């Protein structure tokens, strides 16, 4: 089946979708994006994703081209037009097409692009063995809370992990944990989950929020704050979370085992809670 995308009000095959070279997303990276998982054709936390999209648009002073109801209808139609019960929807909004000038153009319609891709949840082996991570200094800009399409710093930081045969790069700014190059990061210390705060140096993850909610609802101790690098390196457990990777244990960090070198007890409890949430909420019959 041909992959169908949405571009500026039209649904069409992906090989027929083109954007002018003067689109400000292409020229300046002037735009924001979202990624939303779809399980059994149920959209994962749509309201929360659209709220984050609005925050990102507000952060770059770009008017939202659609209401929440319009976004929801577009996403539902895109899901219906593509194969697979499990998908993930990527969409972005740029400031549109205009002559190359740093200043915001006037009277220009934004570019809206949406596509669906198959969602492959992490295999059982990754949960059982865990993944490896490396560290780097967080050298990105000061507005990491904006989900901007200008992701070159993240690309370069993530490539450090790829070059090392690892899955993620854990970032530290001024000696304090911020997040991963493409994920949020949690630690576990003496049975308590440690989470960095949602500030301008971290993208507010939707899966991050769900982990906090599940911990609070199930009596798992939780601390949100700024945690020094030394404390993270000494943690009993490390996890990464993202919309597509869910919650994954990190069992090796910079070549050294994390805790026992195996996924820990708190991870397994959170893993069970997360999978139960998916089964109850996302895979329940309509």
Protein Blocks (a to p, Z undefined) as FASTA:
>chain_A
ZZdddeehiacdfklgccdfklmklmnopacddddddeehiaehkllmmmmmmmmmmmno
pacfbdfklmmmmmmmmmmmpgcjbdcddddddebjcdddfbacehiacddddddddddd
ddfklmmnopaddddddfbdfklmbccfblmlmmmmmmmmmmnopabdcddeehiafbdf
kbccdddeehiacdddddfkbccdfklmmmmmmmmmnopacddddddfklmmmpmbdcdd
dfklopaddfbgghiaehjlpacfklmmmmmmmmmmmmmmmmgcZZ
